[in-house]
């Protein structure tokens, strides 16, 4: 994944349009969770809207019970959402 500074590991879980993987930053070795939304699943606007809505909430949320957003990578085949791994 060109330009994506994480290596994906074990599958941690999956939902209707995303999979969540254990991730490790290539340089710092920081352990994260990476939510991968595959663009091939974006059959209409509903999935894209759900991803956009989730990102809007994560960007604004500051609460101990909500995982912290580290970054978003818009790649050719997917949108990768990097989260603090708890």
Backbone torsions as a table, in degrees:
resi	resn	phi	psi	omega
1	UNK	NA	95.9	-178.7
2	UNK	-58.6	129.0	177.6
3	UNK	81.2	0.9	179.1
4	UNK	-105.2	111.3	-170.3
5	UNK	-83.8	24.5	-179.2
6	UNK	-126.6	148.3	171.0
7	UNK	-105.7	134.6	-179.3
8	UNK	-88.1	141.1	179.5
9	UNK	-116.9	-133.1	-174.4
10	UNK	-65.1	145.5	173.0
11	UNK	-70.6	125.7	179.9
12	UNK	-97.1	-27.6	-179.6
13	UNK	178.2	170.1	177.9
14	UNK	-151.8	154.4	179.1
15	UNK	-128.2	-158.1	-174.7
16	UNK	-71.3	-27.4	-178.6
17	UNK	-135.5	2.3	-178.0
18	UNK	-138.2	159.8	169.1
19	UNK	-125.6	146.4	179.5
20	UNK	-115.2	128.0	-177.8
21	UNK	-120.0	153.6	167.5
22	UNK	-71.0	136.8	178.7
23	UNK	-130.4	153.1	177.0
24	UNK	-131.5	127.5	177.9
25	UNK	-67.2	134.0	-174.6
26	UNK	-62.2	-36.8	-177.2
27	UNK	-94.0	-48.3	-173.6
28	UNK	-86.8	-17.2	-176.4
29	UNK	67.5	14.4	177.7
30	UNK	-61.6	134.4	-179.9
31	UNK	-88.7	129.4	-177.4
32	UNK	-138.5	173.8	168.2
33	UNK	-109.1	137.1	-179.9
34	UNK	-121.3	115.4	177.4
35	UNK	-91.9	120.2	-175.7
36	UNK	-108.9	116.1	176.0
37	UNK	-104.3	109.2	-176.4
38	UNK	-77.1	127.8	-178.2
39	UNK	-64.2	-22.8	177.6
40	UNK	-66.2	-18.7	177.6
41	UNK	-86.6	-5.5	-179.1
42	UNK	-83.5	69.6	-176.1
43	UNK	-73.5	-21.6	177.4
44	UNK	-146.8	-162.1	180.0
45	UNK	-82.6	-15.0	-173.5
46	UNK	-63.1	-44.7	-179.7
47	UNK	-67.9	-45.2	178.7
48	UNK	-60.3	-40.0	178.8
49	UNK	-66.4	-38.7	178.6
50	UNK	-64.5	-41.7	177.5
51	UNK	-64.3	-45.9	179.3
52	UNK	-61.0	-41.8	179.5
53	UNK	-64.4	-44.1	178.9
54	UNK	-61.5	-42.8	179.2
55	UNK	-64.7	-38.4	178.5
56	UNK	-62.0	-42.5	178.8
57	UNK	-66.3	-47.1	-178.3
58	UNK	-62.3	-35.3	-179.5
59	UNK	-68.3	-31.8	-177.0
60	UNK	-92.8	-27.0	-171.3
61	UNK	-68.9	131.2	174.2
62	UNK	-133.9	82.5	-176.5
63	UNK	-146.0	141.9	-177.8
64	UNK	-63.8	-18.7	-179.4
65	UNK	-96.9	5.4	178.7
66	UNK	-118.0	128.1	-178.3
67	UNK	-63.0	145.9	-177.2
68	UNK	-86.1	134.3	176.6
69	UNK	-78.1	128.1	176.8
70	UNK	-96.0	-43.7	-178.5
71	UNK	-174.5	166.7	178.9
72	UNK	-129.9	132.8	179.9
73	UNK	-122.5	115.5	178.7
74	UNK	-92.2	99.3	-177.3
75	UNK	-99.4	165.3	-177.9
76	UNK	-55.5	-38.8	-175.5
77	UNK	-104.9	-10.4	-175.9
78	UNK	-157.3	164.6	167.9
79	UNK	-109.5	120.3	-177.9
80	UNK	-105.7	120.9	-178.5
81	UNK	-106.0	115.9	-176.5
82	UNK	-97.0	126.5	-175.1
83	UNK	-126.8	153.5	173.5
84	UNK	-61.4	132.8	179.5
85	UNK	-89.0	125.8	-179.5
86	UNK	-111.0	NA	NA
